Amino acid sequence: MTMKGLARGRRKRNGARVKSEVANGCLTQDMIKDRGAEHFAQQPFGQVPWLTDGDLTIFESGAILLHLGDKSEKLMPRDARERSEVIQWVFAALNSVEMAVLPWALMHFSGDTDSKSFNFFDDFARKHRLAHLEPLLATREWLLDTFSVADILMADVLRLADRFDGLKDFPACAGYVARATARPAFVKAHADQLAHFAKAD
């Protein structure tokens, strides 16, 4: 399997990093330097990442995670009920939490923290997303009984908030991110990604 990513691209759910963790060493990464015809042939919106697994090409981070999760019972349960619970949290991370956190983080990054738009997203992310995750994560180690692909994605989304101190009032969320990023698989995947970026220079 090969993960395609830009040699110099902005953070996108850790891109190849989290997928490398899921694949547990079975995945190679290939950096592309521009969005040419080959790129759009594989990903119609010219985005990264995308995964090539044999003759199958998969794009969108959530879809890639679910595909790779199916190859590891440790990350995607075989029980139908548990599998559905993991899938719902993958969608929750992308559709509910990231959609609140991402604009907030981009405004922080650009220094636009005095606008009405920022105040709206700041209030929404805190009151309607983080405040509801906090009591849930205060009572458990992971989103479900065991670590899954949903935790890879949710932790990555929350890392974006944590980068700008967005979790300072949510210790359970912060602890969850700390646990996820302390996992040996994440540490190795992070180092591997940085090495790929360095090689692309």
Buried (B, 14 or more C-beta within 10 A) or exposed (E): BEBBBBBEBEEBBBBBBBBBBBBBEEBEBEBBEEBEEEBEEBBEEEBBBBBBBEEEBBBBBBEBBBBBBEBBEEBBBEEEEBBEBBBEBBEBBBEBBBBBBBBBBBBBEEEEEEEEEBEEBBEBBBEEBBEEBBEEBEEEBBBBEEBBBBBBBBBBBBBBBBEBEBBEEBEBBBBBBEBBBEBEBBEBBBEBBEEBBEEEE
